[in-house]
């Protein structure tokens, strides 16, 4: 699992962790029952505070994407379902094209919203 934190995105580290894990779950890279790293382990790996990771995990739990249990850790929820492969593929094409054209994520989101 690859998660990175960037200081120049305009998003807090907890928002970045939340968004990236959400993306891994919705694209099927993390499946129902898969265990996430412990809060302390992921915080250590990313060089951020454990409270930051805990906040991201709480947000994922509120989204219904993960469940946390004392003793068994945090796992992808059985209710979490990845999007259809075609949608994930189209999103990758949009992402690649937008980056190649020099668009920011916010710009690409505006284009998608306008088309939606």
ChimeraX attribute file (.defattr): number of C-alpha atoms within 10 A of each C-alpha:
attribute: neighborCount
match mode: 1-to-1
recipient: residues
	/A:1	10
	/A:2	6
	/A:3	14
	/A:4	12
	/A:5	17
	/A:6	10
	/A:7	10
	/A:8	7
	/A:9	11
	/A:10	9
	/A:11	13
	/A:12	14
	/A:13	21
	/A:14	20
	/A:15	17
	/A:16	20
	/A:17	25
	/A:18	22
	/A:19	17
	/A:20	18
	/A:21	24
	/A:22	21
	/A:23	15
	/A:24	17
	/A:25	22
	/A:26	18
	/A:27	19
	/A:28	17
	/A:29	12
	/A:30	21
	/A:31	19
	/A:32	17
	/A:33	15
	/A:34	15
	/A:35	17
	/A:36	18
	/A:37	14
	/A:38	16
	/A:39	20
	/A:40	15
	/A:41	13
	/A:42	19
	/A:43	18
	/A:44	13
	/A:45	12
	/A:46	16
	/A:47	10
	/A:48	15
	/A:49	15
	/A:50	16
	/A:51	13
	/A:52	18
	/A:53	25
	/A:54	19
	/A:55	17
	/A:56	22
	/A:57	25
	/A:58	15
	/A:59	18
	/A:60	21
	/A:61	17
	/A:62	11
	/A:63	11
	/A:64	14
	/A:65	22
	/A:66	26
	/A:67	20
	/A:68	17
	/A:69	8
	/A:70	6
	/A:71	6
	/A:72	10
	/A:73	13
	/A:74	20
	/A:75	20
	/A:76	23
	/A:77	20
	/A:78	14
	/A:79	12
	/A:80	19
	/A:81	16
	/A:82	18
	/A:83	12
	/A:84	11
	/A:85	11
	/A:86	9
	/A:87	12
	/A:88	16
	/A:89	12
	/A:90	11
	/A:91	13
	/A:92	12
	/A:93	12
	/A:94	15
	/A:95	17
	/A:96	13
	/A:97	13
	/A:98	16
	/A:99	13
	/A:100	9
	/A:101	9
	/A:102	11
	/A:103	14
	/A:104	13
	/A:105	13
	/A:106	9
	/A:107	12
	/A:108	17
	/A:109	14
	/A:110	12
	/A:111	12
	/A:112	11
	/A:113	9
	/A:114	8
	/A:115	7
	/A:116	6
